[in-house]
């Protein structure tokens, strides 16, 4: 991006249902930032069919706080575009997606379409008349940790173990103890 002095880079996955944008500085703009841009624009133009959007539990808390600051809500679902689309249909939302760049704009398509999402973003950038790096940086992402929890013999952990792990992580988050997180207990 910097070598060619391009204003924007658009990357689609193999079947083009996901999109990631790269700004003129070479910084990646993920799905949360893309949805924030589209949500704010559509809210301003009265195009949102509901006062918010749908994403997964993987959505960044900074994203959720940004939406709240502009009067929008975030409905969270389990990970997977099928859950996002199901919630969108059930609750009447026309915008949803995942941090991975799988953006669903149900006014135009019934599932994620990376090209349509990129075009919506380009329309906002054009309207703003500012660089992509300014338009697409709506919030400061908060630190996130993704950990896999292993199960013995395919059986889930007992409820008490799960509750204790959640309570411990919540308490550490409140203290800001990001790097001192202990490992999840083995079942």
C-alpha positions as CSV (number, residue, x, y, z in Angstrom):
1,X,0.0,0.0,0.0
2,X,2.7,2.5,1.0
3,X,5.0,1.5,-1.9
4,X,2.3,2.2,-4.5
5,X,0.8,5.1,-2.6
6,X,-2.7,3.5,-2.9
7,X,-5.6,5.1,-1.0
8,X,-7.1,1.8,-0.1
9,X,-6.6,-1.9,-0.4
10,X,-9.5,-4.4,-0.6
11,X,-8.9,-8.1,0.1
12,X,-11.5,-10.7,-0.4
13,X,-11.3,-14.4,0.6
14,X,-11.7,-17.2,-1.9
15,X,-15.5,-17.1,-2.2
16,X,-15.6,-13.3,-1.5
17,X,-17.9,-13.5,1.5
18,X,-15.3,-11.8,3.7
19,X,-13.5,-8.5,3.2
20,X,-10.6,-6.9,5.0
21,X,-9.5,-3.3,4.2
22,X,-6.0,-1.9,4.3
23,X,-5.8,1.9,4.7
24,X,-3.2,4.2,3.0
25,X,-0.8,3.7,5.9
26,X,-0.8,-0.1,5.5
27,X,-2.9,-0.7,8.6
28,X,-5.5,-3.5,8.5
29,X,-9.1,-2.5,9.1
30,X,-11.0,-5.4,10.6
31,X,-14.7,-6.3,10.4
32,X,-15.6,-4.6,13.7
33,X,-14.2,-1.3,12.4
34,X,-16.0,-1.8,9.0
35,X,-19.3,-2.5,10.7
36,X,-18.8,0.6,12.9
37,X,-18.3,2.7,9.8
38,X,-21.4,1.3,8.0
39,X,-23.5,1.4,11.2
40,X,-22.8,5.1,11.9
41,X,-23.4,6.0,8.3
42,X,-26.6,4.1,8.0
43,X,-27.8,5.4,11.4
44,X,-27.1,9.0,10.2
45,X,-29.0,8.4,7.0
46,X,-32.0,6.6,8.7
47,X,-31.2,3.3,6.9
48,X,-30.9,1.0,9.9
49,X,-34.0,-1.2,10.2
50,X,-33.3,-1.6,14.0
51,X,-31.3,0.6,16.3
52,X,-28.1,-1.5,16.2
53,X,-26.5,-4.5,14.6
54,X,-25.7,-8.2,15.2
55,X,-22.2,-9.7,15.8
56,X,-20.7,-12.6,17.6
57,X,-19.2,-13.0,21.0
58,X,-15.9,-12.4,19.3
59,X,-16.7,-8.7,18.7
60,X,-14.4,-6.3,20.5
61,X,-15.8,-4.6,23.6
62,X,-14.4,-1.3,22.2
63,X,-16.7,-1.8,19.3
64,X,-19.7,-2.3,21.6
65,X,-18.8,0.8,23.6
66,X,-18.5,2.8,20.4
67,X,-21.9,1.7,19.2
68,X,-23.4,2.6,22.6
69,X,-21.8,6.1,22.4
70,X,-23.8,6.8,19.1
71,X,-27.0,5.3,20.5
72,X,-26.8,1.9,18.9
73,X,-26.9,-1.6,20.4
74,X,-24.9,-4.7,19.7
75,X,-26.7,-8.1,19.8
76,X,-24.2,-10.9,20.3
77,X,-24.6,-14.4,19.0
78,X,-22.4,-17.5,19.1
79,X,-19.6,-17.6,16.6
80,X,-20.7,-18.3,13.0
81,X,-22.4,-16.3,10.3
82,X,-25.5,-18.6,10.4
83,X,-26.2,-17.4,14.0
84,X,-25.7,-13.8,13.0
85,X,-28.1,-14.1,10.1
86,X,-30.7,-16.0,12.2
87,X,-30.6,-13.2,14.8
88,X,-30.8,-10.5,12.2
89,X,-33.9,-12.1,10.7
90,X,-35.6,-12.8,14.0
91,X,-35.0,-9.3,15.4
92,X,-35.3,-7.3,12.2
93,X,-31.7,-6.1,11.8
94,X,-30.3,-5.3,8.4
95,X,-26.6,-5.1,9.4
96,X,-24.5,-7.7,11.1
97,X,-21.3,-9.6,10.8
98,X,-18.1,-10.9,12.4
99,X,-14.7,-9.4,13.2
100,X,-13.3,-11.6,10.5
101,X,-14.8,-9.3,7.8
102,X,-17.9,-11.5,7.1
103,X,-20.4,-8.5,6.8
104,X,-24.1,-9.1,6.2
105,X,-26.0,-6.2,4.6
106,X,-29.4,-7.8,4.2
107,X,-30.7,-4.9,2.1
108,X,-28.5,-6.2,-0.6
109,X,-27.8,-9.9,0.1
110,X,-29.0,-12.8,2.3
111,X,-25.5,-13.7,3.5
112,X,-22.0,-12.1,3.7
113,X,-20.8,-10.4,0.6
114,X,-17.3,-8.9,0.8
115,X,-17.7,-6.8,-2.4
116,X,-21.0,-5.2,-1.3
117,X,-19.5,-4.4,2.1
118,X,-16.4,-2.9,0.4
119,X,-18.6,-0.8,-1.8
120,X,-20.6,0.5,1.2
121,X,-17.4,1.4,2.9
122,X,-16.1,3.2,-0.2
123,X,-19.3,5.2,-0.3
124,X,-18.8,6.4,3.2
125,X,-15.1,7.3,2.5
126,X,-16.1,9.2,-0.6
127,X,-18.8,11.1,1.2
128,X,-16.5,12.0,4.1
129,X,-13.7,13.2,1.7
130,X,-11.1,12.1,4.2
131,X,-8.4,9.4,4.2
132,X,-9.4,5.8,4.9
133,X,-7.3,5.8,8.0
134,X,-9.4,8.6,9.5
135,X,-12.8,7.3,8.3
136,X,-12.2,3.7,9.4
137,X,-10.8,4.2,12.8
138,X,-13.9,4.6,14.9
139,X,-12.8,3.1,18.2
140,X,-9.7,1.9,20.0
141,X,-9.9,-1.9,20.3
142,X,-9.7,-3.2,23.8
143,X,-7.3,-6.1,24.6
144,X,-8.8,-9.5,24.0
145,X,-7.6,-13.0,24.8
146,X,-9.0,-16.0,23.0
147,X,-8.3,-19.3,24.7
148,X,-9.4,-22.8,23.8
149,X,-10.7,-24.9,26.7
150,X,-9.9,-28.6,26.4
151,X,-12.4,-31.2,27.4
152,X,-11.5,-34.7,28.7
153,X,-13.3,-37.5,26.8
154,X,-15.4,-34.9,24.9
155,X,-17.4,-34.1,28.0
156,X,-18.0,-30.5,29.0
157,X,-16.6,-29.0,32.2
158,X,-18.9,-29.0,35.2
159,X,-20.9,-25.8,35.8
160,X,-19.0,-24.9,38.9
161,X,-15.6,-25.1,37.2
162,X,-16.9,-22.9,34.4
163,X,-18.4,-20.3,36.8
164,X,-15.2,-20.2,38.8
165,X,-13.1,-19.6,35.7
166,X,-15.4,-16.8,34.5
167,X,-15.4,-15.1,37.9
168,X,-11.6,-15.3,38.0
169,X,-11.3,-13.8,34.5
170,X,-13.8,-11.1,35.3
171,X,-12.0,-10.1,38.5
172,X,-8.6,-10.0,36.7
173,X,-10.2,-7.8,33.9
174,X,-11.5,-5.4,36.4
175,X,-8.0,-5.0,37.9
176,X,-6.4,-4.8,34.4
177,X,-4.3,-7.9,35.1
178,X,-4.1,-8.9,31.4
179,X,-0.8,-10.6,31.4
180,X,-1.1,-12.5,34.6
181,X,-4.0,-14.7,33.6
182,X,-3.7,-18.2,35.0
183,X,-4.4,-21.2,32.9
184,X,-7.9,-22.7,33.0
185,X,-8.1,-25.6,35.4
186,X,-8.0,-29.0,33.9
187,X,-11.2,-31.0,34.3
